[in-house]
Amino acid sequence: MKQALTPTGPDIFLDNVSFAYEKEPVLKEISLTFEPGRFYSILGPNGCGKTTLLDLLIGHMTPDKGRVFLRGKELAAWSRKKIARTIALVSQNYNINFPFTVEEVIMMGRHPWIPRFSQPDQKDMDRVKAVMARTGTDTFHDRKITALSGGERQRCVFARALCQDTPILFLDEAFSNMDISHTLRLLNLVKEEVSMQNRTVISVFHDINLASIWSDHLIFMKQGRVAACGPTDEVMNAAVIEEVFQVESHVAYNEYSRARQACFKAG
Ligand SMILES: Nc1ncnc2c1ncn2[C@@H]1O[C@H](COP(=O)(O)OP(=O)(O)OP(=O)(O)O)[C@@H](O)[C@H]1O
């Protein structure tokens, strides 16, 4: 996946990145390239560094070694506002404890685009309405976020990120609390955004089979390193799953889902 940097090149490029919170490195010598208009999924065991990787890619933390480039320019040189106009994150940890309404929370996604000391204009309001309709959050738009179920809240946070209208979208276990119907609805929506708007999506998944159906590329991580990465059809196999998760599986192409799927057995 690694390639030379060019102005029209990748959206994100990591060059030999390492990072530690304390003494032990959590990410070790990671080099990756993310091209525009593709859906990437990051998979791997608990604690292998998936969320930490997304945090580095959005500039919440800086690498101890190596460099991160966003659209050809080192991330360290980007302002917070410019990053917010370029990358939206649906975080695993979204604690909203103030009783904002759903509509107010989704409108927060427009903030990087609203000039300082200004109010949202008609365009912002229209955008929020359109996203609420697409995500099914319009049915509870006036309810307090603090009074919603886990899945409803997650849909609301997803809608806020979509409203941010960024070319790059990070999803960190963004569907973990959603039922299958809402998960499929939003994954189809994301896929549409990737193909119609040329958005780049990087999603952390625990469900290998969902990742396989929706992703163009898979990145398997293990103990802070990239264990395997490449086009989904090439890396979605039993040997990789066993190496990364230490579980046996049977992996084969499935006609119905039109993707390679893994089966597991008890015992
Ligand atoms: N703020 C922190 N301070 C110290 N260590 C941390 C901190 N955040 C995460 N870690 C550690 O870094 C490692 C990687 O954590 P990370 O959250 O990136 O894993 P993950 O792959 O996203 O895990 P999961 O699948 O459980 O969400 C873990 O061992 C974790 O305990």
The ligand as a Tripos MOL2 file, in Angstrom:
@<TRIPOS>MOLECULE
LIG
   31    33     1     0     0
SMALL
NO_CHARGES

@<TRIPOS>ATOM
      1 N1         -4.7290    7.1800   27.7920 N.pl3     1 LIG1
      2 C1         -4.0390    6.0540   27.8770 C.ar      1 LIG1
      3 N2         -3.0030    5.9270   28.7440 N.ar      1 LIG1
      4 C2         -2.2750    4.7910   28.8300 C.ar      1 LIG1
      5 N3         -2.5110    3.6960   28.0680 N.ar      1 LIG1
      6 C3         -3.5480    3.7650   27.1870 C.ar      1 LIG1
      7 C4         -4.3550    4.9300   27.0520 C.ar      1 LIG1
      8 N4         -5.2920    4.7050   26.1060 N.ar      1 LIG1
      9 C5         -5.0800    3.4440   25.6720 C.ar      1 LIG1
     10 N5         -4.0400    2.8750   26.3160 N.ar      1 LIG1
     11 C6         -3.4960    1.5190   26.0920 C.3       1 LIG1
     12 O1         -3.0310    1.4540   24.7570 O.3       1 LIG1
     13 C7         -3.3300    0.1780   24.1750 C.3       1 LIG1
     14 C8         -4.1010    0.3690   22.8880 C.3       1 LIG1
     15 O2         -5.3600    0.9330   23.1920 O.3       1 LIG1
     16 P1         -6.4320    1.2310   22.0520 P.3       1 LIG1
     17 O3         -7.6060    1.8860   22.7060 O.co2     1 LIG1
     18 O4         -5.7760    1.9390   20.9450 O.co2     1 LIG1
     19 O5         -6.7980   -0.2580   21.6060 O.3       1 LIG1
     20 P2         -7.9480   -0.7690   20.6160 P.3       1 LIG1
     21 O6         -7.2890   -1.6640   19.6270 O.co2     1 LIG1
     22 O7         -8.7320    0.3690   20.0870 O.co2     1 LIG1
     23 O8         -8.8140   -1.6520   21.6310 O.3       1 LIG1
     24 P3        -10.3820   -2.0510   21.6820 P.3       1 LIG1
     25 O9        -10.6350   -3.0270   20.5860 O.co2     1 LIG1
     26 O10       -10.5070   -2.6980   23.0280 O.co2     1 LIG1
     27 O11       -11.2050   -0.7820   21.5770 O.co2     1 LIG1
     28 C9         -4.0650   -0.6120   25.2610 C.3       1 LIG1
     29 O12        -3.1570   -1.4660   25.8920 O.3       1 LIG1
     30 C10        -4.5540    0.4420   26.2160 C.3       1 LIG1
     31 O13        -4.6470   -0.0530   27.5170 O.3       1 LIG1
@<TRIPOS>BOND
     1     1     2 1
     2     2     3 ar
     3     2     7 ar
     4     3     4 ar
     5     4     5 ar
     6     5     6 ar
     7     6     7 ar
     8     6    10 ar
     9     7     8 ar
    10     8     9 ar
    11     9    10 ar
    12    10    11 1
    13    11    12 1
    14    11    30 1
    15    12    13 1
    16    13    14 1
    17    13    28 1
    18    14    15 1
    19    15    16 1
    20    16    17 2
    21    16    18 1
    22    16    19 1
    23    19    20 1
    24    20    21 2
    25    20    22 1
    26    20    23 1
    27    23    24 1
    28    24    25 2
    29    24    26 1
    30    24    27 1
    31    28    29 1
    32    28    30 1
    33    30    31 1
@<TRIPOS>SUBSTRUCTURE
     1 LIG1         1 GROUP 0 **** ****
